[in-house]
Amino acid sequence: MYEPIRTKSVHTSADHADLPHRSREDELDIQLAGHLGALLAVTDELGLTTDGDRIAAQVARLRGAPPARHAGRTDAPAPALRRRAHALAGRALVVAASRADTAVAILAAEAMDAHTAALSPTDPTALVGAP
């Protein structure tokens, strides 16, 4: 009634021995380095050299090479850059906590606090509802 299958199904898993695989830790390192690299760009944009150097050191540790530093400045207003930096630091904090990287978690939490304080030293809810 049915004809037997003569070829391998496209749904069968192939031998993956020749493909490179990354561990979960490697994937988290890549993701964390990406978030920190973006935070570094915004930090450099704000002219925060000391903070940028601390972030760059962590990116270099994760990537195994020093990161490219932000060369130019845009006309973006400082509050928008601060909100962006706060969001990026939050993402880095989540990934750092996931991979149990205490140094980056502390760095990201400090960055979040600093950007929150710079946005509104009297209003701790300045970031609530921010775009």
Backbone atoms as SQL, in Angstrom:
CREATE TABLE atoms (id INTEGER PRIMARY KEY, chain TEXT, resi INTEGER, resn TEXT, atom TEXT, x REAL, y REAL, z REAL);
INSERT INTO atoms VALUES
  (1, 'A', 1, 'MET', 'N', 0.803, -1.176, 0.000),
  (2, 'A', 1, 'MET', 'CA', 0.000, 0.000, 0.000),
  (3, 'A', 1, 'MET', 'C', 0.863, 1.264, 0.000),
  (4, 'A', 2, 'TYR', 'N', 1.842, 1.326, 0.897),
  (5, 'A', 2, 'TYR', 'CA', 2.760, 2.454, 0.908),
  (6, 'A', 2, 'TYR', 'C', 4.112, 2.021, 0.377),
  (7, 'A', 3, 'GLU', 'N', 4.723, 2.919, -0.345),
  (8, 'A', 3, 'GLU', 'CA', 6.053, 2.635, -0.858),
  (9, 'A', 3, 'GLU', 'C', 7.074, 2.946, 0.232),
  (10, 'A', 4, 'PRO', 'N', 8.049, 2.102, 0.441),
  (11, 'A', 4, 'PRO', 'CA', 9.040, 2.352, 1.489),
  (12, 'A', 4, 'PRO', 'C', 9.896, 3.589, 1.163),
  (13, 'A', 5, 'ILE', 'N', 10.362, 4.255, 2.206),
  (14, 'A', 5, 'ILE', 'CA', 11.216, 5.432, 2.028),
  (15, 'A', 5, 'ILE', 'C', 12.591, 4.963, 1.585),
  (16, 'A', 6, 'ARG', 'N', 13.060, 5.539, 0.487),
  (17, 'A', 6, 'ARG', 'CA', 14.340, 5.108, -0.077),
  (18, 'A', 6, 'ARG', 'C', 15.485, 6.063, 0.240),
  (19, 'A', 7, 'THR', 'N', 15.161, 7.253, 0.623),
  (20, 'A', 7, 'THR', 'CA', 16.214, 8.217, 0.951),
  (21, 'A', 7, 'THR', 'C', 16.062, 8.650, 2.398),
  (22, 'A', 8, 'LYS', 'N', 17.104, 9.242, 2.904),
  (23, 'A', 8, 'LYS', 'CA', 17.050, 9.719, 4.279),
  (24, 'A', 8, 'LYS', 'C', 16.111, 10.907, 4.369),
  (25, 'A', 9, 'SER', 'N', 15.431, 10.997, 5.459),
  (26, 'A', 9, 'SER', 'CA', 14.524, 12.103, 5.688),
  (27, 'A', 9, 'SER', 'C', 15.319, 13.383, 5.931),
  (28, 'A', 10, 'VAL', 'N', 14.765, 14.495, 5.492),
  (29, 'A', 10, 'VAL', 'CA', 15.418, 15.774, 5.753),
  (30, 'A', 10, 'VAL', 'C', 15.315, 16.144, 7.224),
  (31, 'A', 11, 'HIS', 'N', 14.490, 15.440, 7.959),
  (32, 'A', 11, 'HIS', 'CA', 14.291, 15.733, 9.369),
  (33, 'A', 11, 'HIS', 'C', 15.206, 14.923, 10.274),
  (34, 'A', 12, 'THR', 'N', 15.976, 14.004, 9.684),
  (35, 'A', 12, 'THR', 'CA', 16.898, 13.224, 10.500),
  (36, 'A', 12, 'THR', 'C', 18.107, 14.079, 10.831),
  (37, 'A', 13, 'SER', 'N', 18.557, 13.947, 12.047),
  (38, 'A', 13, 'SER', 'CA', 19.722, 14.738, 12.425),
  (39, 'A', 13, 'SER', 'C', 20.965, 14.172, 11.755),
  (40, 'A', 14, 'ALA', 'N', 21.757, 15.070, 11.247),
  (41, 'A', 14, 'ALA', 'CA', 22.990, 14.679, 10.578),
  (42, 'A', 14, 'ALA', 'C', 24.101, 14.563, 11.607),
  (43, 'A', 15, 'ASP', 'N', 25.209, 14.033, 11.173),
  (44, 'A', 15, 'ASP', 'CA', 26.369, 13.934, 12.048),
  (45, 'A', 15, 'ASP', 'C', 26.967, 15.331, 12.201),
  (46, 'A', 16, 'HIS', 'N', 26.929, 15.856, 13.410),
  (47, 'A', 16, 'HIS', 'CA', 27.405, 17.215, 13.666),
  (48, 'A', 16, 'HIS', 'C', 28.841, 17.236, 14.191),
  (49, 'A', 17, 'ALA', 'N', 29.562, 16.183, 14.018),
  (50, 'A', 17, 'ALA', 'CA', 30.906, 16.108, 14.572),
  (51, 'A', 17, 'ALA', 'C', 31.848, 17.134, 13.942),
  (52, 'A', 18, 'ASP', 'N', 31.598, 17.517, 12.709),
  (53, 'A', 18, 'ASP', 'CA', 32.513, 18.436, 12.033),
  (54, 'A', 18, 'ASP', 'C', 32.109, 19.902, 12.210),
  (55, 'A', 19, 'LEU', 'N', 30.976, 20.166, 12.869),
  (56, 'A', 19, 'LEU', 'CA', 30.535, 21.536, 13.066),
  (57, 'A', 19, 'LEU', 'C', 31.027, 22.055, 14.410),
  (58, 'A', 20, 'PRO', 'N', 31.467, 23.305, 14.447),
  (59, 'A', 20, 'PRO', 'CA', 31.894, 23.840, 15.746),
  (60, 'A', 20, 'PRO', 'C', 30.686, 24.115, 16.633),
  (61, 'A', 21, 'HIS', 'N', 30.825, 23.821, 17.878),
  (62, 'A', 21, 'HIS', 'CA', 29.753, 24.042, 18.845),
  (63, 'A', 21, 'HIS', 'C', 30.285, 24.922, 19.960),
  (64, 'A', 22, 'ARG', 'N', 29.418, 25.792, 20.452),
  (65, 'A', 22, 'ARG', 'CA', 29.787, 26.640, 21.583),
  (66, 'A', 22, 'ARG', 'C', 28.948, 26.219, 22.774),
  (67, 'A', 23, 'SER', 'N', 29.580, 26.308, 23.913),
  (68, 'A', 23, 'SER', 'CA', 28.872, 25.970, 25.140),
  (69, 'A', 23, 'SER', 'C', 27.967, 27.135, 25.543),
  (70, 'A', 24, 'ARG', 'N', 27.121, 26.889, 26.511),
  (71, 'A', 24, 'ARG', 'CA', 26.238, 27.941, 27.026),
  (72, 'A', 24, 'ARG', 'C', 27.069, 29.082, 27.603),
  (73, 'A', 25, 'GLU', 'N', 28.164, 28.734, 28.278),
  (74, 'A', 25, 'GLU', 'CA', 29.038, 29.753, 28.855),
  (75, 'A', 25, 'GLU', 'C', 29.664, 30.624, 27.770),
  (76, 'A', 26, 'ASP', 'N', 30.064, 29.999, 26.658),
  (77, 'A', 26, 'ASP', 'CA', 30.627, 30.765, 25.547),
  (78, 'A', 26, 'ASP', 'C', 29.589, 31.707, 24.958),
  (79, 'A', 27, 'GLU', 'N', 28.368, 31.220, 24.815),
  (80, 'A', 27, 'GLU', 'CA', 27.294, 32.060, 24.277),
  (81, 'A', 27, 'GLU', 'C', 27.005, 33.238, 25.209),
  (82, 'A', 28, 'LEU', 'N', 26.996, 32.987, 26.512),
  (83, 'A', 28, 'LEU', 'CA', 26.771, 34.070, 27.473),
  (84, 'A', 28, 'LEU', 'C', 27.925, 35.071, 27.458),
  (85, 'A', 29, 'ASP', 'N', 29.157, 34.571, 27.293),
  (86, 'A', 29, 'ASP', 'CA', 30.310, 35.474, 27.186),
  (87, 'A', 29, 'ASP', 'C', 30.170, 36.389, 25.978),
  (88, 'A', 30, 'ILE', 'N', 29.757, 35.834, 24.855),
  (89, 'A', 30, 'ILE', 'CA', 29.572, 36.614, 23.634),
  (90, 'A', 30, 'ILE', 'C', 28.475, 37.655, 23.830),
  (91, 'A', 31, 'GLN', 'N', 27.372, 37.229, 24.425),
  (92, 'A', 31, 'GLN', 'CA', 26.253, 38.150, 24.666),
  (93, 'A', 31, 'GLN', 'C', 26.657, 39.252, 25.641),
  (94, 'A', 32, 'LEU', 'N', 27.348, 38.899, 26.701),
  (95, 'A', 32, 'LEU', 'CA', 27.773, 39.882, 27.690),
  (96, 'A', 32, 'LEU', 'C', 28.773, 40.863, 27.093),
  (97, 'A', 33, 'ALA', 'N', 29.705, 40.369, 26.302),
  (98, 'A', 33, 'ALA', 'CA', 30.672, 41.253, 25.650),
  (99, 'A', 33, 'ALA', 'C', 29.969, 42.216, 24.701),
  (100, 'A', 34, 'GLY', 'N', 28.928, 41.763, 24.036),
  (101, 'A', 34, 'GLY', 'CA', 28.161, 42.640, 23.155),
  (102, 'A', 34, 'GLY', 'C', 27.455, 43.752, 23.915),
  (103, 'A', 35, 'HIS', 'N', 26.817, 43.410, 25.023),
  (104, 'A', 35, 'HIS', 'CA', 26.142, 44.425, 25.838),
  (105, 'A', 35, 'HIS', 'C', 27.146, 45.422, 26.413),
  (106, 'A', 36, 'LEU', 'N', 28.272, 44.900, 26.881),
  (107, 'A', 36, 'LEU', 'CA', 29.290, 45.786, 27.433),
  (108, 'A', 36, 'LEU', 'C', 29.922, 46.656, 26.354),
  (109, 'A', 37, 'GLY', 'N', 30.082, 46.109, 25.154),
  (110, 'A', 37, 'GLY', 'CA', 30.619, 46.903, 24.051),
  (111, 'A', 37, 'GLY', 'C', 29.700, 48.061, 23.695),
  (112, 'A', 38, 'ALA', 'N', 28.403, 47.800, 23.693),
  (113, 'A', 38, 'ALA', 'CA', 27.436, 48.867, 23.421),
  (114, 'A', 38, 'ALA', 'C', 27.431, 49.890, 24.555),
  (115, 'A', 39, 'LEU', 'N', 27.523, 49.413, 25.793),
  (116, 'A', 39, 'LEU', 'CA', 27.598, 50.317, 26.935),
  (117, 'A', 39, 'LEU', 'C', 28.872, 51.157, 26.866),
  (118, 'A', 40, 'LEU', 'N', 29.952, 50.562, 26.421),
  (119, 'A', 40, 'LEU', 'CA', 31.214, 51.288, 26.263),
  (120, 'A', 40, 'LEU', 'C', 31.075, 52.420, 25.251),
  (121, 'A', 41, 'ALA', 'N', 30.405, 52.151, 24.152),
  (122, 'A', 41, 'ALA', 'CA', 30.213, 53.192, 23.135),
  (123, 'A', 41, 'ALA', 'C', 29.434, 54.380, 23.692),
  (124, 'A', 42, 'VAL', 'N', 28.372, 54.101, 24.438),
  (125, 'A', 42, 'VAL', 'CA', 27.565, 55.181, 25.021),
  (126, 'A', 42, 'VAL', 'C', 28.365, 55.897, 26.115),
  (127, 'A', 43, 'THR', 'N', 29.122, 55.151, 26.894),
  (128, 'A', 43, 'THR', 'CA', 29.940, 55.746, 27.951),
  (129, 'A', 43, 'THR', 'C', 30.992, 56.670, 27.349),
  (130, 'A', 44, 'ASP', 'N', 31.633, 56.245, 26.272),
  (131, 'A', 44, 'ASP', 'CA', 32.598, 57.098, 25.584),
  (132, 'A', 44, 'ASP', 'C', 31.911, 58.325, 25.003),
  (133, 'A', 45, 'GLU', 'N', 30.704, 58.128, 24.504),
  (134, 'A', 45, 'GLU', 'CA', 29.934, 59.243, 23.948),
  (135, 'A', 45, 'GLU', 'C', 29.660, 60.304, 25.023),
  (136, 'A', 46, 'LEU', 'N', 29.431, 59.849, 26.232),
  (137, 'A', 46, 'LEU', 'CA', 29.184, 60.770, 27.345),
  (138, 'A', 46, 'LEU', 'C', 30.479, 61.390, 27.878),
  (139, 'A', 47, 'GLY', 'N', 31.626, 60.894, 27.431),
  (140, 'A', 47, 'GLY', 'CA', 32.908, 61.428, 27.876),
  (141, 'A', 47, 'GLY', 'C', 33.338, 60.931, 29.243),
  (142, 'A', 48, 'LEU', 'N', 32.847, 59.792, 29.656),
  (143, 'A', 48, 'LEU', 'CA', 33.181, 59.218, 30.969),
  (144, 'A', 48, 'LEU', 'C', 34.371, 58.272, 30.810),
  (145, 'A', 49, 'THR', 'N', 35.560, 58.832, 30.767),
  (146, 'A', 49, 'THR', 'CA', 36.772, 58.080, 30.447),
  (147, 'A', 49, 'THR', 'C', 37.090, 56.994, 31.465),
  (148, 'A', 50, 'THR', 'N', 37.032, 57.308, 32.735),
  (149, 'A', 50, 'THR', 'CA', 37.368, 56.327, 33.772),
  (150, 'A', 50, 'THR', 'C', 36.400, 55.152, 33.737),
  (151, 'A', 51, 'ASP', 'N', 35.107, 55.450, 33.646),
  (152, 'A', 51, 'ASP', 'CA', 34.113, 54.371, 33.546),
  (153, 'A', 51, 'ASP', 'C', 34.319, 53.570, 32.271),
  (154, 'A', 52, 'GLY', 'N', 34.630, 54.253, 31.188),
  (155, 'A', 52, 'GLY', 'CA', 34.875, 53.573, 29.922),
  (156, 'A', 52, 'GLY', 'C', 36.064, 52.636, 29.997),
  (157, 'A', 53, 'ASP', 'N', 37.099, 53.047, 30.701),
  (158, 'A', 53, 'ASP', 'CA', 38.277, 52.189, 30.847),
  (159, 'A', 53, 'ASP', 'C', 37.953, 50.921, 31.640),
  (160, 'A', 54, 'ARG', 'N', 37.120, 51.056, 32.665),
  (161, 'A', 54, 'ARG', 'CA', 36.715, 49.881, 33.452),
  (162, 'A', 54, 'ARG', 'C', 35.889, 48.921, 32.602),
  (163, 'A', 55, 'ILE', 'N', 34.990, 49.467, 31.808),
  (164, 'A', 55, 'ILE', 'CA', 34.161, 48.628, 30.933),
  (165, 'A', 55, 'ILE', 'C', 35.022, 47.976, 29.868),
  (166, 'A', 56, 'ALA', 'N', 35.940, 48.740, 29.282),
  (167, 'A', 56, 'ALA', 'CA', 36.826, 48.212, 28.235),
  (168, 'A', 56, 'ALA', 'C', 37.675, 47.054, 28.759),
  (169, 'A', 57, 'ALA', 'N', 38.105, 47.138, 30.014),
  (170, 'A', 57, 'ALA', 'CA', 38.893, 46.048, 30.599),
  (171, 'A', 57, 'ALA', 'C', 38.070, 44.760, 30.673),
  (172, 'A', 58, 'GLN', 'N', 36.798, 44.874, 31.013),
  (173, 'A', 58, 'GLN', 'CA', 35.943, 43.686, 31.082),
  (174, 'A', 58, 'GLN', 'C', 35.650, 43.125, 29.688),
  (175, 'A', 59, 'VAL', 'N', 35.443, 44.018, 28.726),
  (176, 'A', 59, 'VAL', 'CA', 35.218, 43.557, 27.347),
  (177, 'A', 59, 'VAL', 'C', 36.451, 42.830, 26.846),
  (178, 'A', 60, 'ALA', 'N', 37.637, 43.368, 27.125),
  (179, 'A', 60, 'ALA', 'CA', 38.887, 42.724, 26.703),
  (180, 'A', 60, 'ALA', 'C', 39.042, 41.356, 27.359),
  (181, 'A', 61, 'ARG', 'N', 38.659, 41.245, 28.613),
  (182, 'A', 61, 'ARG', 'CA', 38.737, 39.953, 29.304),
  (183, 'A', 61, 'ARG', 'C', 37.811, 38.927, 28.658),
  (184, 'A', 62, 'LEU', 'N', 36.599, 39.359, 28.293),
  (185, 'A', 62, 'LEU', 'CA', 35.628, 38.426, 27.708),
  (186, 'A', 62, 'LEU', 'C', 35.971, 38.057, 26.272),
  (187, 'A', 63, 'ARG', 'N', 36.428, 39.026, 25.504),
  (188, 'A', 63, 'ARG', 'CA', 36.715, 38.783, 24.083),
  (189, 'A', 63, 'ARG', 'C', 38.133, 38.296, 23.833),
  (190, 'A', 64, 'GLY', 'N', 39.024, 38.568, 24.765),
  (191, 'A', 64, 'GLY', 'CA', 40.416, 38.193, 24.571),
  (192, 'A', 64, 'GLY', 'C', 41.189, 39.227, 23.755),
  (193, 'A', 65, 'ALA', 'N', 40.575, 40.365, 23.488),
  (194, 'A', 65, 'ALA', 'CA', 41.212, 41.441, 22.726),
  (195, 'A', 65, 'ALA', 'C', 40.600, 42.762, 23.166),
  (196, 'A', 66, 'PRO', 'N', 41.384, 43.832, 23.115),
  (197, 'A', 66, 'PRO', 'CA', 40.817, 45.121, 23.521),
  (198, 'A', 66, 'PRO', 'C', 39.735, 45.583, 22.548),
  (199, 'A', 67, 'PRO', 'N', 38.688, 46.233, 23.073),
  (200, 'A', 67, 'PRO', 'CA', 37.595, 46.673, 22.200),
  (201, 'A', 67, 'PRO', 'C', 37.954, 47.958, 21.459),
  (202, 'A', 68, 'ALA', 'N', 37.251, 48.192, 20.378),
  (203, 'A', 68, 'ALA', 'CA', 37.372, 49.467, 19.673),
  (204, 'A', 68, 'ALA', 'C', 36.667, 50.516, 20.517),
  (205, 'A', 69, 'ARG', 'N', 37.282, 51.674, 20.636),
  (206, 'A', 69, 'ARG', 'CA', 36.687, 52.742, 21.430),
  (207, 'A', 69, 'ARG', 'C', 35.962, 53.703, 20.518),
  (208, 'A', 70, 'HIS', 'N', 34.944, 54.360, 21.047),
  (209, 'A', 70, 'HIS', 'CA', 34.104, 55.294, 20.303),
  (210, 'A', 70, 'HIS', 'C', 34.932, 56.531, 19.944),
  (211, 'A', 71, 'ALA', 'N', 35.011, 56.835, 18.664),
  (212, 'A', 71, 'ALA', 'CA', 35.874, 57.924, 18.213),
  (213, 'A', 71, 'ALA', 'C', 35.142, 59.261, 18.084),
  (214, 'A', 72, 'GLY', 'N', 33.916, 59.232, 17.614),
  (215, 'A', 72, 'GLY', 'CA', 33.213, 60.479, 17.353),
  (216, 'A', 72, 'GLY', 'C', 32.068, 60.708, 18.305),
  (217, 'A', 73, 'ARG', 'N', 31.553, 61.905, 18.256),
  (218, 'A', 73, 'ARG', 'CA', 30.406, 62.252, 19.085),
  (219, 'A', 73, 'ARG', 'C', 29.226, 62.580, 18.188),
  (220, 'A', 74, 'THR', 'N', 28.052, 62.304, 18.693),
  (221, 'A', 74, 'THR', 'CA', 26.837, 62.626, 17.966),
  (222, 'A', 74, 'THR', 'C', 26.176, 63.817, 18.643),
  (223, 'A', 75, 'ASP', 'N', 25.086, 64.243, 18.099),
  (224, 'A', 75, 'ASP', 'CA', 24.343, 65.356, 18.686),
  (225, 'A', 75, 'ASP', 'C', 23.253, 64.876, 19.633),
  (226, 'A', 76, 'ALA', 'N', 23.341, 63.617, 20.075),
  (227, 'A', 76, 'ALA', 'CA', 22.323, 63.074, 20.968),
  (228, 'A', 76, 'ALA', 'C', 22.370, 63.799, 22.313),
  (229, 'A', 77, 'PRO', 'N', 21.219, 64.133, 22.858),
  (230, 'A', 77, 'PRO', 'CA', 21.204, 64.811, 24.163),
  (231, 'A', 77, 'PRO', 'C', 21.667, 63.863, 25.272),
  (232, 'A', 78, 'ALA', 'N', 22.320, 64.431, 26.266),
  (233, 'A', 78, 'ALA', 'CA', 22.859, 63.636, 27.372),
  (234, 'A', 78, 'ALA', 'C', 21.794, 62.802, 28.087),
  (235, 'A', 79, 'PRO', 'N', 20.586, 63.334, 28.349),
  (236, 'A', 79, 'PRO', 'CA', 19.593, 62.486, 29.023),
  (237, 'A', 79, 'PRO', 'C', 19.226, 61.240, 28.212),
  (238, 'A', 80, 'ALA', 'N', 19.158, 61.363, 26.911),
  (239, 'A', 80, 'ALA', 'CA', 18.852, 60.195, 26.071),
  (240, 'A', 80, 'ALA', 'C', 19.994, 59.187, 26.136),
  (241, 'A', 81, 'LEU', 'N', 21.222, 59.680, 26.130),
  (242, 'A', 81, 'LEU', 'CA', 22.377, 58.781, 26.236),
  (243, 'A', 81, 'LEU', 'C', 22.405, 58.106, 27.602),
  (244, 'A', 82, 'ARG', 'N', 22.051, 58.849, 28.632),
  (245, 'A', 82, 'ARG', 'CA', 22.020, 58.275, 29.984),
  (246, 'A', 82, 'ARG', 'C', 20.971, 57.174, 30.091),
  (247, 'A', 83, 'ARG', 'N', 19.799, 57.394, 29.507),
  (248, 'A', 83, 'ARG', 'CA', 18.750, 56.363, 29.518),
  (249, 'A', 83, 'ARG', 'C', 19.203, 55.131, 28.744),
  (250, 'A', 84, 'ARG', 'N', 19.863, 55.353, 27.624),
  (251, 'A', 84, 'ARG', 'CA', 20.371, 54.237, 26.818),
  (252, 'A', 84, 'ARG', 'C', 21.427, 53.458, 27.603),
  (253, 'A', 85, 'ALA', 'N', 22.330, 54.180, 28.255),
  (254, 'A', 85, 'ALA', 'CA', 23.379, 53.532, 29.047),
  (255, 'A', 85, 'ALA', 'C', 22.770, 52.746, 30.207),
  (256, 'A', 86, 'HIS', 'N', 21.739, 53.303, 30.824),
  (257, 'A', 86, 'HIS', 'CA', 21.065, 52.605, 31.922),
  (258, 'A', 86, 'HIS', 'C', 20.454, 51.293, 31.432),
  (259, 'A', 87, 'ALA', 'N', 19.803, 51.333, 30.286),
  (260, 'A', 87, 'ALA', 'CA', 19.186, 50.119, 29.732),
  (261, 'A', 87, 'ALA', 'C', 20.244, 49.076, 29.378),
  (262, 'A', 88, 'LEU', 'N', 21.334, 49.515, 28.771),
  (263, 'A', 88, 'LEU', 'CA', 22.405, 48.583, 28.402),
  (264, 'A', 88, 'LEU', 'C', 23.070, 47.979, 29.638),
  (265, 'A', 89, 'ALA', 'N', 23.270, 48.790, 30.657),
  (266, 'A', 89, 'ALA', 'CA', 23.849, 48.274, 31.894),
  (267, 'A', 89, 'ALA', 'C', 22.910, 47.255, 32.534),
  (268, 'A', 90, 'GLY', 'N', 21.617, 47.493, 32.436),
  (269, 'A', 90, 'GLY', 'CA', 20.646, 46.531, 32.957),
  (270, 'A', 90, 'GLY', 'C', 20.710, 45.202, 32.235),
  (271, 'A', 91, 'ARG', 'N', 20.844, 45.257, 30.920),
  (272, 'A', 91, 'ARG', 'CA', 20.974, 44.011, 30.150),
  (273, 'A', 91, 'ARG', 'C', 22.256, 43.274, 30.514),
  (274, 'A', 92, 'ALA', 'N', 23.337, 44.031, 30.661),
  (275, 'A', 92, 'ALA', 'CA', 24.611, 43.416, 31.050),
  (276, 'A', 92, 'ALA', 'C', 24.502, 42.796, 32.443),
  (277, 'A', 93, 'LEU', 'N', 23.790, 43.455, 33.338),
  (278, 'A', 93, 'LEU', 'CA', 23.609, 42.926, 34.690),
  (279, 'A', 93, 'LEU', 'C', 22.866, 41.596, 34.670),
  (280, 'A', 94, 'VAL', 'N', 21.840, 41.493, 33.861),
  (281, 'A', 94, 'VAL', 'CA', 21.068, 40.247, 33.776),
  (282, 'A', 94, 'VAL', 'C', 21.944, 39.100, 33.269),
  (283, 'A', 95, 'VAL', 'N', 22.717, 39.357, 32.222),
  (284, 'A', 95, 'VAL', 'CA', 23.573, 38.300, 31.666),
  (285, 'A', 95, 'VAL', 'C', 24.700, 37.969, 32.642),
  (286, 'A', 96, 'ALA', 'N', 25.274, 38.989, 33.277),
  (287, 'A', 96, 'ALA', 'CA', 26.351, 38.748, 34.245),
  (288, 'A', 96, 'ALA', 'C', 25.850, 37.908, 35.408),
  (289, 'A', 97, 'ALA', 'N', 24.639, 38.175, 35.858),
  (290, 'A', 97, 'ALA', 'CA', 24.069, 37.376, 36.940),
  (291, 'A', 97, 'ALA', 'C', 23.833, 35.943, 36.478),
  (292, 'A', 98, 'SER', 'N', 23.422, 35.779, 35.229),
  (293, 'A', 98, 'SER', 'CA', 23.171, 34.452, 34.687),
  (294, 'A', 98, 'SER', 'C', 24.446, 33.618, 34.609),
  (295, 'A', 99, 'ARG', 'N', 25.544, 34.269, 34.305),
  (296, 'A', 99, 'ARG', 'CA', 26.801, 33.529, 34.183),
  (297, 'A', 99, 'ARG', 'C', 27.648, 33.626, 35.440),
  (298, 'A', 100, 'ALA', 'N', 27.100, 34.246, 36.498),
  (299, 'A', 100, 'ALA', 'CA', 27.766, 34.374, 37.794),
  (300, 'A', 100, 'ALA', 'C', 29.095, 35.117, 37.690),
  (301, 'A', 101, 'ASP', 'N', 29.100, 36.201, 36.924),
  (302, 'A', 101, 'ASP', 'CA', 30.282, 37.045, 36.776),
  (303, 'A', 101, 'ASP', 'C', 30.115, 38.241, 37.720),
  (304, 'A', 102, 'THR', 'N', 30.657, 38.118, 38.903),
  (305, 'A', 102, 'THR', 'CA', 30.473, 39.128, 39.940),
  (306, 'A', 102, 'THR', 'C', 31.072, 40.467, 39.565),
  (307, 'A', 103, 'ALA', 'N', 32.246, 40.452, 38.944),
  (308, 'A', 103, 'ALA', 'CA', 32.916, 41.710, 38.592),
  (309, 'A', 103, 'ALA', 'C', 32.065, 42.540, 37.634),
  (310, 'A', 104, 'VAL', 'N', 31.516, 41.895, 36.621),
  (311, 'A', 104, 'VAL', 'CA', 30.692, 42.616, 35.653),
  (312, 'A', 104, 'VAL', 'C', 29.349, 43.001, 36.274),
  (313, 'A', 105, 'ALA', 'N', 28.805, 42.148, 37.108),
  (314, 'A', 105, 'ALA', 'CA', 27.532, 42.467, 37.762),
  (315, 'A', 105, 'ALA', 'C', 27.676, 43.719, 38.624),
  (316, 'A', 106, 'ILE', 'N', 28.760, 43.813, 39.372),
  (317, 'A', 106, 'ILE', 'CA', 28.994, 45.004, 40.194),
  (318, 'A', 106, 'ILE', 'C', 29.185, 46.230, 39.316),
  (319, 'A', 107, 'LEU', 'N', 29.975, 46.084, 38.265),
  (320, 'A', 107, 'LEU', 'CA', 30.221, 47.188, 37.332),
  (321, 'A', 107, 'LEU', 'C', 28.917, 47.672, 36.698),
  (322, 'A', 108, 'ALA', 'N', 28.078, 46.749, 36.260),
  (323, 'A', 108, 'ALA', 'CA', 26.810, 47.110, 35.625),
  (324, 'A', 108, 'ALA', 'C', 25.862, 47.769, 36.617),
  (325, 'A', 109, 'ALA', 'N', 25.802, 47.252, 37.838),
  (326, 'A', 109, 'ALA', 'CA', 24.930, 47.849, 38.852),
  (327, 'A', 109, 'ALA', 'C', 25.390, 49.260, 39.201),
  (328, 'A', 110, 'GLU', 'N', 26.695, 49.459, 39.303),
  (329, 'A', 110, 'GLU', 'CA', 27.221, 50.800, 39.569),
  (330, 'A', 110, 'GLU', 'C', 26.896, 51.749, 38.424),
  (331, 'A', 111, 'ALA', 'N', 26.994, 51.257, 37.196),
  (332, 'A', 111, 'ALA', 'CA', 26.670, 52.090, 36.038),
  (333, 'A', 111, 'ALA', 'C', 25.196, 52.473, 36.051),
  (334, 'A', 112, 'MET', 'N', 24.328, 51.523, 36.371),
  (335, 'A', 112, 'MET', 'CA', 22.902, 51.832, 36.448),
  (336, 'A', 112, 'MET', 'C', 22.631, 52.902, 37.501),
  (337, 'A', 113, 'ASP', 'N', 23.247, 52.748, 38.654),
  (338, 'A', 113, 'ASP', 'CA', 23.070, 53.735, 39.720),
  (339, 'A', 113, 'ASP', 'C', 23.574, 55.113, 39.303),
  (340, 'A', 114, 'ALA', 'N', 24.728, 55.151, 38.664),
  (341, 'A', 114, 'ALA', 'CA', 25.311, 56.431, 38.255),
  (342, 'A', 114, 'ALA', 'C', 24.443, 57.135, 37.219),
  (343, 'A', 115, 'HIS', 'N', 23.917, 56.392, 36.267),
  (344, 'A', 115, 'HIS', 'CA', 23.094, 57.013, 35.226),
  (345, 'A', 115, 'HIS', 'C', 21.733, 57.439, 35.781),
  (346, 'A', 116, 'THR', 'N', 21.218, 56.682, 36.723),
  (347, 'A', 116, 'THR', 'CA', 19.961, 57.075, 37.372),
  (348, 'A', 116, 'THR', 'C', 20.164, 58.375, 38.148),
  (349, 'A', 117, 'ALA', 'N', 21.258, 58.444, 38.887),
  (350, 'A', 117, 'ALA', 'CA', 21.543, 59.641, 39.683),
  (351, 'A', 117, 'ALA', 'C', 21.805, 60.853, 38.791),
  (352, 'A', 118, 'ALA', 'N', 22.465, 60.646, 37.656),
  (353, 'A', 118, 'ALA', 'CA', 22.765, 61.762, 36.756),
  (354, 'A', 118, 'ALA', 'C', 21.509, 62.285, 36.066),
  (355, 'A', 119, 'LEU', 'N', 20.542, 61.414, 35.861),
  (356, 'A', 119, 'LEU', 'CA', 19.307, 61.849, 35.216),
  (357, 'A', 119, 'LEU', 'C', 18.473, 62.728, 36.128),
  (358, 'A', 120, 'SER', 'N', 18.351, 62.316, 37.367),
  (359, 'A', 120, 'SER', 'CA', 17.525, 63.084, 38.286),
  (360, 'A', 120, 'SER', 'C', 17.964, 62.796, 39.712),
  (361, 'A', 121, 'PRO', 'N', 18.821, 63.646, 40.268),
  (362, 'A', 121, 'PRO', 'CA', 19.306, 63.372, 41.616),
  (363, 'A', 121, 'PRO', 'C', 18.218, 63.440, 42.693),
  (364, 'A', 122, 'THR', 'N', 17.095, 64.069, 42.398),
  (365, 'A', 122, 'THR', 'CA', 16.045, 64.173, 43.413),
  (366, 'A', 122, 'THR', 'C', 14.880, 63.235, 43.164),
  (367, 'A', 123, 'ASP', 'N', 14.764, 62.692, 41.958),
  (368, 'A', 123, 'ASP', 'CA', 13.629, 61.836, 41.619),
  (369, 'A', 123, 'ASP', 'C', 14.110, 60.442, 41.251),
  (370, 'A', 124, 'PRO', 'N', 14.033, 59.445, 42.157),
  (371, 'A', 124, 'PRO', 'CA', 14.527, 58.091, 41.863),
  (372, 'A', 124, 'PRO', 'C', 13.696, 57.362, 40.809),
  (373, 'A', 125, 'THR', 'N', 12.533, 57.877, 40.442),
  (374, 'A', 125, 'THR', 'CA', 11.702, 57.231, 39.434),
  (375, 'A', 125, 'THR', 'C', 11.868, 57.883, 38.066),
  (376, 'A', 126, 'ALA', 'N', 12.969, 58.575, 37.839),
  (377, 'A', 126, 'ALA', 'CA', 13.178, 59.316, 36.590),
  (378, 'A', 126, 'ALA', 'C', 13.179, 58.406, 35.370),
  (379, 'A', 127, 'LEU', 'N', 13.532, 57.144, 35.538),
  (380, 'A', 127, 'LEU', 'CA', 13.601, 56.228, 34.410),
  (381, 'A', 127, 'LEU', 'C', 12.300, 55.479, 34.162),
  (382, 'A', 128, 'VAL', 'N', 11.348, 55.575, 35.063),
  (383, 'A', 128, 'VAL', 'CA', 10.067, 54.895, 34.887),
  (384, 'A', 128, 'VAL', 'C', 9.320, 55.531, 33.711),
  (385, 'A', 129, 'GLY', 'N', 8.954, 54.700, 32.780),
  (386, 'A', 129, 'GLY', 'CA', 8.231, 55.181, 31.606),
  (387, 'A', 129, 'GLY', 'C', 9.099, 55.866, 30.574),
  (388, 'A', 130, 'ALA', 'N', 10.428, 55.812, 30.760),
  (389, 'A', 130, 'ALA', 'CA', 11.334, 56.434, 29.783),
  (390, 'A', 130, 'ALA', 'C', 11.385, 55.594, 28.525),
  (391, 'A', 131, 'PRO', 'N', 11.486, 56.217, 27.372),
  (392, 'A', 131, 'PRO', 'CA', 11.553, 55.425, 26.137),
  (393, 'A', 131, 'PRO', 'C', 12.857, 54.720, 25.989);
